[in-house]
Amino acid sequence: MHHTKNIIIVDLEATCWNEPIPNGQVNEIIEIGICVLNTETSEITQNEGILIKPERSEISEFCTELTTITQELIDTEGISFVEACTKLRVEYNPKQYTWASYGQYDLNMLKRQCKLRNVEYPMGQEHINVKTTFTEVKGLRKKVGMNGALNILKIPLEGTHHRGVDDAKNIAKILDWCIKNE
């Protein structure tokens, strides 16, 4: 696994529904959870959740149940997707670092939304899929979700599952284990 000393971990939350997507709405990023893992000291810093106002969808009750993010919270504290990408660039300088997420979804979602909105993709080229890495390092036959990986490693889930701010930190702990045990 090739990586920089500091790795940026990203976990996205997006609008979602437990029925077909309502007419005219789309899946959109509503939170970019982020933290930085120092692979030498295992220290996790700069942990935050950037809340983003969706432009073409609303936050469903199902989405709030899953993530605890409400439309009201987003209306009050959310920023635009463009502002969020700028914030990433300015505060994390991500192009210089390897970044990681659990699975391929976050990478694809971020790239897709940048393309749709004509926003410069803020992340670096080096990406670690922690789900795949964990499966390989642990020698599992089948891939497991983030929660499953934490259970296997006997690491308690910190914070709220499906909140990017917390899940980024949980993923960082799994990645740290992978690096120490590869």
MDAnalysis code that builds the backbone (N, CA, C; Angstrom):
import MDAnalysis as mda
import numpy as np

u = mda.Universe.empty(546, n_residues=182, atom_resindex=np.repeat(np.arange(182), 3), trajectory=True)
u.add_TopologyAttr("name", ["N", "CA", "C"] * 182)
u.add_TopologyAttr("resid", np.arange(1, 183))
u.add_TopologyAttr("resname", ["MET", "HIS", "HIS", "THR", "LYS", "ASN", "ILE", "ILE", "ILE", "VAL", "ASP", "LEU", "GLU", "ALA", "THR", "CYS", "TRP", "ASN", "GLU", "PRO", "ILE", "PRO", "ASN", "GLY", "GLN", "VAL", "ASN", "GLU", "ILE", "ILE", "GLU", "ILE", "GLY", "ILE", "CYS", "VAL", "LEU", "ASN", "THR", "GLU", "THR", "SER", "GLU", "ILE", "THR", "GLN", "ASN", "GLU", "GLY", "ILE", "LEU", "ILE", "LYS", "PRO", "GLU", "ARG", "SER", "GLU", "ILE", "SER", "GLU", "PHE", "CYS", "THR", "GLU", "LEU", "THR", "THR", "ILE", "THR", "GLN", "GLU", "LEU", "ILE", "ASP", "THR", "GLU", "GLY", "ILE", "SER", "PHE", "VAL", "GLU", "ALA", "CYS", "THR", "LYS", "LEU", "ARG", "VAL", "GLU", "TYR", "ASN", "PRO", "LYS", "GLN", "TYR", "THR", "TRP", "ALA", "SER", "TYR", "GLY", "GLN", "TYR", "ASP", "LEU", "ASN", "MET", "LEU", "LYS", "ARG", "GLN", "CYS", "LYS", "LEU", "ARG", "ASN", "VAL", "GLU", "TYR", "PRO", "MET", "GLY", "GLN", "GLU", "HIS", "ILE", "ASN", "VAL", "LYS", "THR", "THR", "PHE", "THR", "GLU", "VAL", "LYS", "GLY", "LEU", "ARG", "LYS", "LYS", "VAL", "GLY", "MET", "ASN", "GLY", "ALA", "LEU", "ASN", "ILE", "LEU", "LYS", "ILE", "PRO", "LEU", "GLU", "GLY", "THR", "HIS", "HIS", "ARG", "GLY", "VAL", "ASP", "ASP", "ALA", "LYS", "ASN", "ILE", "ALA", "LYS", "ILE", "LEU", "ASP", "TRP", "CYS", "ILE", "LYS", "ASN", "GLU"])
u.atoms.positions = np.array([
    [0.853, -1.187, 0.000],
    [0.000, 0.000, 0.000],
    [0.888, 1.237, 0.000],
    [0.797, 1.999, -1.071],
    [1.600, 3.209, -1.180],
    [0.794, 4.372, -0.619],
    [1.361, 5.118, 0.313],
    [0.617, 6.246, 0.879],
    [1.534, 7.303, 1.477],
    [0.983, 8.488, 1.669],
    [1.709, 9.574, 2.313],
    [1.646, 9.359, 3.828],
    [2.500, 10.063, 4.560],
    [2.520, 9.914, 6.020],
    [1.154, 10.252, 6.622],
    [0.581, 11.352, 6.161],
    [-0.771, 11.696, 6.582],
    [-1.754, 11.257, 5.506],
    [-2.820, 10.620, 5.925],
    [-3.856, 10.190, 4.990],
    [-5.159, 10.884, 5.382],
    [-5.827, 11.445, 4.389],
    [-7.115, 12.089, 4.630],
    [-8.218, 11.044, 4.460],
    [-9.048, 10.895, 5.467],
    [-10.153, 9.937, 5.385],
    [-11.439, 10.701, 5.183],
    [-12.211, 10.271, 4.185],
    [-13.459, 10.945, 3.854],
    [-14.612, 9.956, 3.934],
    [-15.717, 10.418, 4.509],
    [-16.937, 9.615, 4.505],
    [-18.105, 10.531, 4.161],
    [-18.780, 10.216, 3.072],
    [-19.882, 11.060, 2.611],
    [-21.220, 10.531, 3.083],
    [-22.137, 11.450, 3.334],
    [-23.537, 11.082, 3.503],
    [-24.285, 11.795, 2.386],
    [-25.323, 11.150, 1.874],
    [-26.078, 11.729, 0.763],
    [-27.575, 11.588, 1.012],
    [-28.343, 12.389, 0.289],
    [-29.796, 12.262, 0.413],
    [-30.193, 10.857, -0.027],
    [-31.167, 10.291, 0.659],
    [-31.580, 8.922, 0.368],
    [-33.056, 8.732, 0.735],
    [-33.640, 7.721, 0.169],
    [-35.061, 7.430, 0.388],
    [-35.220, 5.929, 0.533],
    [-36.265, 5.495, 1.247],
    [-36.482, 4.047, 1.333],
    [-37.533, 3.607, 0.318],
    [-37.869, 4.529, -0.585],
    [-38.739, 4.174, -1.711],
    [-38.093, 4.794, -2.942],
    [-38.699, 4.610, -4.129],
    [-38.074, 5.230, -5.313],
    [-37.836, 6.727, -5.101],
    [-36.769, 7.230, -5.702],
    [-36.416, 8.644, -5.567],
    [-37.566, 9.501, -6.091],
    [-38.021, 10.465, -5.300],
    [-39.122, 11.325, -5.761],
    [-38.763, 12.033, -7.066],
    [-39.774, 12.236, -7.899],
    [-39.595, 12.896, -9.189],
    [-38.805, 14.181, -9.097],
    [-37.795, 14.309, -9.955],
    [-37.025, 15.546, -10.000],
    [-35.929, 15.647, -8.959],
    [-35.888, 14.698, -8.004],
    [-34.829, 14.739, -6.991],
    [-33.706, 13.757, -7.378],
    [-32.537, 13.978, -6.802],
    [-31.380, 13.115, -7.072],
    [-30.615, 12.860, -5.768],
    [-29.778, 11.824, -5.761],
    [-28.885, 11.620, -4.614],
    [-27.837, 12.718, -4.631],
    [-27.724, 13.423, -3.514],
    [-26.733, 14.493, -3.422],
    [-26.001, 14.416, -2.098],
    [-24.757, 14.851, -2.103],
    [-23.949, 14.852, -0.884],
    [-24.500, 15.879, 0.104],
    [-24.747, 15.445, 1.342],
    [-25.203, 16.387, 2.373],
    [-24.197, 16.529, 3.522],
    [-23.218, 15.623, 3.562],
    [-22.161, 15.782, 4.562],
    [-20.867, 15.180, 4.037],
    [-19.782, 15.923, 4.203],
    [-18.455, 15.359, 3.961],
    [-17.805, 15.243, 5.326],
    [-17.715, 14.013, 5.821],
    [-17.015, 13.756, 7.065],
    [-15.552, 13.570, 6.726],
    [-14.683, 14.136, 7.554],
    [-13.267, 14.098, 7.209],
    [-12.404, 14.040, 8.463],
    [-11.263, 13.413, 8.353],
    [-10.251, 13.489, 9.397],
    [-8.911, 13.140, 8.775],
    [-7.864, 13.384, 9.529],
    [-6.518, 13.108, 9.037],
    [-5.857, 12.089, 9.962],
    [-5.336, 11.027, 9.359],
    [-4.642, 9.980, 10.118],
    [-3.141, 10.115, 9.894],
    [-2.402, 10.248, 11.009],
    [-0.947, 10.221, 10.938],
    [-0.559, 8.746, 11.051],
    [-0.012, 8.184, 9.971],
    [0.247, 6.739, 9.941],
    [1.421, 6.334, 10.822],
    [2.211, 7.308, 11.272],
    [3.340, 6.970, 12.139],
    [2.949, 6.948, 13.613],
    [2.054, 7.866, 14.005],
    [1.684, 7.956, 15.426],
    [0.279, 7.417, 15.703],
    [-0.469, 7.102, 14.637],
    [-1.872, 6.664, 14.730],
    [-2.802, 7.759, 15.242],
    [-2.299, 8.985, 15.286],
    [-3.115, 10.091, 15.782],
    [-4.131, 10.511, 14.716],
    [-5.361, 10.766, 15.173],
    [-6.426, 11.214, 14.277],
    [-6.769, 12.664, 14.617],
    [-6.609, 13.550, 13.634],
    [-6.853, 14.982, 13.880],
    [-7.778, 15.578, 12.819],
    [-8.072, 16.866, 12.974],
    [-8.861, 17.647, 12.006],
    [-10.170, 16.954, 11.649],
    [-10.828, 16.412, 12.659],
    [-12.063, 15.682, 12.414],
    [-13.248, 16.647, 12.379],
    [-13.933, 16.682, 11.251],
    [-15.118, 17.536, 11.164],
    [-16.116, 16.992, 10.156],
    [-17.321, 17.497, 10.247],
    [-18.353, 17.154, 9.278],
    [-18.781, 18.430, 8.591],
    [-18.562, 18.498, 7.288],
    [-18.966, 19.679, 6.525],
    [-20.372, 19.414, 5.994],
    [-21.339, 20.165, 6.487],
    [-22.721, 19.973, 6.052],
    [-22.974, 20.771, 4.777],
    [-23.662, 20.136, 3.838],
    [-23.857, 20.726, 2.515],
    [-25.336, 20.790, 2.154],
    [-25.755, 21.950, 1.682],
    [-27.154, 22.128, 1.257],
    [-27.368, 21.432, -0.084],
    [-28.281, 20.471, -0.137],
    [-28.576, 19.870, -1.445],
    [-29.333, 20.876, -2.310],
    [-29.093, 20.849, -3.616],
    [-29.727, 21.824, -4.503],
    [-30.941, 21.246, -5.207],
    [-30.958, 19.925, -5.351],
    [-32.024, 19.327, -6.137],
    [-32.800, 18.253, -5.385],
    [-32.611, 18.201, -4.091],
    [-33.349, 17.203, -3.317],
    [-33.592, 17.695, -1.908],
    [-34.492, 17.011, -1.222],
    [-34.765, 17.337, 0.165],
    [-34.400, 16.151, 1.039],
    [-34.218, 16.429, 2.317],
    [-33.843, 15.362, 3.233],
    [-35.104, 14.653, 3.708],
    [-35.211, 13.384, 3.352],
    [-36.400, 12.600, 3.695],
    [-36.360, 12.187, 5.162],
    [-37.508, 11.760, 5.667],
    [-37.568, 11.265, 7.048],
    [-36.641, 10.065, 7.206],
    [-36.631, 9.207, 6.193],
    [-35.774, 8.018, 6.195],
    [-34.302, 8.431, 6.311],
    [-33.931, 9.463, 5.571],
    [-32.554, 9.959, 5.575],
    [-32.190, 10.498, 6.965],
    [-33.130, 11.207, 7.593],
    [-32.899, 11.736, 8.940],
    [-32.766, 10.603, 9.951],
    [-33.611, 9.560, 9.813],
    [-33.520, 8.404, 10.717],
    [-32.160, 7.741, 10.607],
    [-31.668, 7.633, 9.388],
    [-30.393, 6.968, 9.132],
    [-29.203, 7.798, 9.611],
    [-29.216, 9.086, 9.304],
    [-28.026, 9.924, 9.521],
    [-28.141, 10.890, 10.704],
    [-29.354, 11.099, 11.204],
    [-29.681, 12.129, 12.212],
    [-29.606, 13.559, 11.643],
    [-29.332, 13.681, 10.351],
    [-29.256, 15.005, 9.727],
    [-30.663, 15.429, 9.299],
    [-31.084, 16.589, 9.759],
    [-32.412, 17.085, 9.405],
    [-32.300, 18.207, 8.370],
    [-33.411, 18.462, 7.690],
    [-33.456, 19.565, 6.725],
    [-33.149, 20.880, 7.442],
    [-33.668, 20.997, 8.664],
    [-33.473, 22.210, 9.462],
    [-31.985, 22.442, 9.765],
    [-31.287, 21.364, 10.142],
    [-29.847, 21.455, 10.439],
    [-29.087, 21.930, 9.202],
    [-29.428, 21.351, 8.059],
    [-28.774, 21.714, 6.801],
    [-29.083, 23.168, 6.427],
    [-30.352, 23.561, 6.602],
    [-30.750, 24.935, 6.278],
    [-29.990, 25.940, 7.137],
    [-29.742, 25.563, 8.402],
    [-29.063, 26.460, 9.338],
    [-27.552, 26.442, 9.151],
    [-26.967, 25.232, 9.047],
    [-25.503, 25.112, 9.091],
    [-24.854, 24.704, 7.767],
    [-25.661, 24.350, 6.797],
    [-25.111, 23.858, 5.532],
    [-24.509, 24.948, 4.668],
    [-23.508, 24.564, 3.878],
    [-22.918, 25.479, 2.893],
    [-23.105, 24.854, 1.515],
    [-22.797, 25.577, 0.457],
    [-22.974, 25.006, -0.878],
    [-21.873, 23.983, -1.163],
    [-22.126, 23.126, -2.144],
    [-21.150, 22.112, -2.528],
    [-19.845, 22.767, -3.003],
    [-19.980, 23.851, -3.755],
    [-18.805, 24.590, -4.240],
    [-17.972, 25.093, -3.057],
    [-18.647, 25.678, -2.067],
    [-17.942, 26.185, -0.874],
    [-17.259, 25.038, -0.123],
    [-17.941, 23.896, -0.056],
    [-17.376, 22.737, 0.648],
    [-16.094, 22.258, -0.034],
    [-16.102, 22.214, -1.362],
    [-14.909, 21.787, -2.105],
    [-13.765, 22.781, -1.925],
    [-14.099, 24.062, -1.885],
    [-13.093, 25.103, -1.642],
    [-12.511, 24.940, -0.242],
    [-13.387, 24.714, 0.734],
    [-12.953, 24.506, 2.124],
    [-11.983, 23.321, 2.216],
    [-12.299, 22.235, 1.525],
    [-11.405, 21.065, 1.494],
    [-10.039, 21.460, 0.954],
    [-10.053, 22.148, -0.178],
    [-8.792, 22.547, -0.813],
    [-7.947, 23.442, 0.083],
    [-8.596, 24.444, 0.693],
    [-7.881, 25.428, 1.502],
    [-7.380, 24.838, 2.824],
    [-8.232, 24.070, 3.511],
    [-7.882, 23.613, 4.860],
    [-7.141, 22.276, 4.908],
    [-7.241, 21.480, 3.848],
    [-6.607, 20.153, 3.893],
    [-5.551, 19.942, 2.813],
    [-5.506, 20.827, 1.823],
    [-4.552, 20.682, 0.722],
    [-4.525, 19.233, 0.207],
    [-5.691, 18.669, -0.110],
    [-5.796, 17.224, -0.337],
    [-5.029, 16.670, -1.538],
    [-4.713, 17.508, -2.508],
    [-4.007, 16.992, -3.686],
    [-2.616, 16.456, -3.341],
    [-2.076, 16.891, -2.193],
    [-0.737, 16.441, -1.788],
    [-0.750, 15.121, -1.030],
    [-1.937, 14.647, -0.699],
    [-2.000, 13.465, 0.171],
    [-2.787, 12.319, -0.443],
    [-2.476, 11.142, 0.061],
    [-3.313, 9.992, -0.232],
    [-4.612, 10.199, 0.534],
    [-5.726, 9.783, -0.042],
    [-6.973, 9.848, 0.718],
    [-7.634, 8.486, 0.695],
    [-8.549, 8.280, 1.621],
    [-9.149, 6.953, 1.773],
    [-10.622, 7.070, 2.099],
    [-11.371, 6.051, 1.691],
    [-12.777, 5.951, 2.069],
    [-13.118, 4.471, 2.172],
    [-14.255, 4.169, 2.776],
    [-14.639, 2.771, 2.942],
    [-15.504, 2.370, 1.760],
    [-14.903, 1.637, 0.818],
    [-15.608, 1.264, -0.404],
    [-15.335, 2.277, -1.504],
    [-15.971, 2.055, -2.641],
    [-15.723, 2.864, -3.836],
    [-16.780, 3.960, -3.994],
    [-17.866, 3.855, -3.229],
    [-19.015, 4.749, -3.375],
    [-18.636, 6.228, -3.256],
    [-17.886, 6.560, -2.214],
    [-17.565, 7.960, -1.929],
    [-16.727, 8.592, -3.044],
    [-15.774, 7.821, -3.558],
    [-14.927, 8.298, -4.652],
    [-15.791, 8.593, -5.876],
    [-16.646, 7.627, -6.254],
    [-17.496, 7.790, -7.431],
    [-18.474, 8.936, -7.263],
    [-19.081, 9.012, -6.074],
    [-20.080, 10.041, -5.790],
    [-19.458, 11.441, -5.874],
    [-18.281, 11.595, -5.295],
    [-17.603, 12.889, -5.287],
    [-17.226, 13.303, -6.708],
    [-16.666, 12.362, -7.463],
    [-16.283, 12.654, -8.851],
    [-17.505, 13.023, -9.682],
    [-18.580, 12.263, -9.491],
    [-19.792, 12.491, -10.270],
    [-20.389, 13.868, -9.980],
    [-20.477, 14.199, -8.681],
    [-21.089, 15.478, -8.326],
    [-20.225, 16.659, -8.782],
    [-18.892, 16.493, -8.734],
    [-18.001, 17.554, -9.226],
    [-18.233, 17.780, -10.721],
    [-18.349, 16.678, -11.464],
    [-18.555, 16.771, -12.899],
    [-19.899, 17.438, -13.210],
    [-20.948, 16.997, -12.514],
    [-22.288, 17.551, -12.727],
    [-22.348, 19.046, -12.441],
    [-21.651, 19.466, -11.396],
    [-21.718, 20.872, -10.968],
    [-20.600, 21.703, -11.577],
    [-19.747, 21.050, -12.365],
    [-18.631, 21.750, -12.983],
    [-17.705, 22.372, -11.929],
    [-17.405, 21.572, -10.909],
    [-16.540, 22.006, -9.814],
    [-15.236, 21.218, -9.908],
    [-14.123, 21.859, -9.653],
    [-12.839, 21.152, -9.688],
    [-12.814, 20.078, -8.605],
    [-12.477, 18.865, -9.018],
    [-12.378, 17.737, -8.088],
    [-11.278, 18.052, -7.071],
    [-11.632, 18.076, -5.768],
    [-10.658, 18.581, -4.780],
    [-9.613, 17.583, -4.303],
    [-9.829, 16.281, -4.531],
    [-8.964, 15.281, -3.915],
    [-7.767, 14.909, -4.780],
    [-6.800, 14.247, -4.131],
    [-5.618, 13.766, -4.838],
    [-5.933, 12.496, -5.630],
    [-4.971, 12.048, -6.417],
    [-5.168, 10.874, -7.272],
    [-5.035, 9.553, -6.515],
    [-4.188, 9.561, -5.458],
    [-3.955, 8.322, -4.697],
    [-5.129, 8.056, -3.758],
    [-5.870, 6.982, -3.999],
    [-7.024, 6.655, -3.149],
    [-6.893, 5.235, -2.607],
    [-7.181, 5.075, -1.333],
    [-7.194, 3.738, -0.727],
    [-8.646, 3.358, -0.443],
    [-9.048, 2.213, -0.968],
    [-10.361, 1.663, -0.655],
    [-10.172, 0.790, 0.591],
    [-10.583, 1.320, 1.736],
    [-10.322, 0.648, 3.016],
    [-11.076, -0.680, 3.110],
    [-12.230, -0.759, 2.471],
    [-13.015, -1.998, 2.492],
    [-12.216, -3.147, 1.854],
    [-11.655, -2.880, 0.679],
    [-10.844, -3.878, -0.032],
    [-9.560, -4.182, 0.727],
    [-8.902, -3.128, 1.208],
    [-7.645, -3.286, 1.948],
    [-7.855, -4.142, 3.193],
    [-8.924, -3.853, 3.937],
    [-9.214, -4.613, 5.156],
    [-9.454, -6.087, 4.829],
    [-10.222, -6.348, 3.771],
    [-10.507, -7.722, 3.352],
    [-9.211, -8.480, 3.068],
    [-8.286, -7.804, 2.373],
    [-7.007, -8.438, 2.015],
    [-6.113, -8.650, 3.226],
    [-5.923, -7.603, 4.025],
    [-5.012, -7.700, 5.170],
    [-5.528, -8.715, 6.190],
    [-6.842, -8.743, 6.377],
    [-7.441, -9.654, 7.357],
    [-7.611, -11.066, 6.780],
    [-7.457, -11.181, 5.454],
    [-7.591, -12.484, 4.815],
    [-9.024, -13.014, 4.824],
    [-9.984, -12.112, 4.651],
    [-11.392, -12.531, 4.637],
    [-11.781, -12.991, 3.235],
    [-12.772, -13.888, 3.194],
    [-13.262, -14.340, 1.894],
    [-14.278, -13.354, 1.336],
    [-14.991, -12.692, 2.247],
    [-16.057, -11.796, 1.832],
    [-15.846, -10.406, 2.421],
    [-16.171, -9.394, 1.649],
    [-16.055, -8.020, 2.154],
    [-17.123, -7.761, 3.209],
    [-16.767, -6.949, 4.203],
    [-17.735, -6.584, 5.250],
    [-17.896, -5.065, 5.279],
    [-18.996, -4.622, 5.834],
    [-19.228, -3.193, 5.992],
    [-18.326, -2.618, 7.077],
    [-18.354, -1.321, 7.224],
    [-17.527, -0.654, 8.230],
    [-17.806, -1.190, 9.637],
    [-19.083, -1.332, 9.946],
    [-19.501, -1.844, 11.241],
    [-18.962, -3.242, 11.493],
    [-19.048, -4.077, 10.458],
    [-18.539, -5.449, 10.534],
    [-17.045, -5.478, 10.791],
    [-16.320, -4.577, 10.119],
    [-14.863, -4.510, 10.292],
    [-14.519, -4.104, 11.722],
    [-15.248, -3.117, 12.254],
    [-15.014, -2.684, 13.635],
    [-15.265, -3.835, 14.600],
    [-16.352, -4.594, 14.365],
    [-16.675, -5.749, 15.218],
    [-15.572, -6.788, 15.189],
    [-15.076, -7.091, 13.990],
    [-13.999, -8.069, 13.840],
    [-12.760, -7.625, 14.618],
    [-12.468, -6.327, 14.561],
    [-11.282, -5.790, 15.244],
    [-11.537, -5.465, 16.715],
    [-12.776, -5.681, 17.142],
    [-13.188, -5.359, 18.525],
    [-12.910, -3.896, 18.872],
    [-13.154, -3.036, 17.886],
    [-13.039, -1.582, 18.109],
    [-14.461, -1.058, 18.254],
    [-14.784, -0.414, 19.370],
    [-16.143, 0.111, 19.509],
    [-16.427, 1.229, 18.510],
    [-17.633, 1.227, 17.964],
    [-18.042, 2.284, 17.051],
    [-18.162, 3.581, 17.831],
    [-17.474, 4.602, 17.354],
    [-17.496, 5.893, 18.044],
    [-18.535, 6.801, 17.393],
    [-19.348, 7.446, 18.216],
    [-20.320, 8.402, 17.687],
    [-21.527, 7.742, 17.054],
    [-22.057, 8.366, 16.025],
    [-23.276, 7.910, 15.356],
    [-22.930, 7.304, 14.005],
    [-23.344, 6.031, 13.805],
    [-23.123, 5.389, 12.510],
    [-23.946, 6.153, 11.472],
    [-23.389, 6.362, 10.286],
    [-24.013, 7.133, 9.207],
    [-23.987, 8.634, 9.467],
    [-23.071, 9.070, 10.320],
    [-22.737, 10.488, 10.353],
    [-21.294, 10.555, 9.875],
    [-21.081, 11.255, 8.774],
    [-19.750, 11.314, 8.167],
    [-18.648, 11.703, 9.133],
    [-18.949, 12.685, 9.994],
    [-17.946, 13.192, 10.945],
    [-17.433, 12.057, 11.835],
    [-18.333, 11.162, 12.265],
    [-17.953, 10.051, 13.148],
    [-17.400, 8.865, 12.355],
    [-18.049, 8.558, 11.240],
    [-17.617, 7.402, 10.455],
    [-16.208, 7.594, 9.885],
    [-15.849, 8.829, 9.543],
    [-14.494, 9.086, 9.038],
    [-13.467, 8.636, 10.082],
    [-13.759, 8.940, 11.348],
    [-12.868, 8.565, 12.444],
    [-12.841, 7.036, 12.642],
    [-13.997, 6.416, 12.530],
    [-14.064, 4.954, 12.656],
    [-13.286, 4.273, 11.526],
    [-13.403, 4.813, 10.316],
    [-12.683, 4.261, 9.160],
    [-11.175, 4.458, 9.351],
    [-10.789, 5.607, 9.914],
    [-9.370, 5.879, 10.167],
    [-8.770, 4.808, 11.084],
    [-9.545, 4.364, 12.070],
    [-9.051, 3.334, 13.004],
    [-8.860, 1.995, 12.295],
    [-9.764, 1.682, 11.367],
    [-9.651, 0.437, 10.600],
    [-8.421, 0.510, 9.690],
    [-8.257, 1.651, 9.028],
    [-7.108, 1.833, 8.140],
    [-5.801, 1.765, 8.917],
    [-5.780, 2.381, 10.090],
    [-4.585, 2.356, 10.925],
    [-4.205, 0.912, 11.262],
    [-5.209, 0.092, 11.592],
    [-4.963, -1.318, 11.876],
    [-4.373, -2.016, 10.650],
    [-4.943, -1.706, 9.472],
    [-4.463, -2.329, 8.223],
    [-3.001, -1.999, 7.965],
    [-2.638, -0.731, 8.168],
    [-1.258, -0.308, 7.901],
    [-0.295, -0.987, 8.881],
    [-0.717, -1.101, 10.146],
    [0.139, -1.728, 11.160],
    [0.271, -3.245, 10.938],
    [-0.695, -3.821, 10.247],
    [-0.711, -5.284, 10.109],
    [-0.491, -5.815, 8.710],
    [-0.181, -4.898, 7.776],
    [-0.026, -5.387, 6.385],
    [1.268, -6.145, 6.186],
])
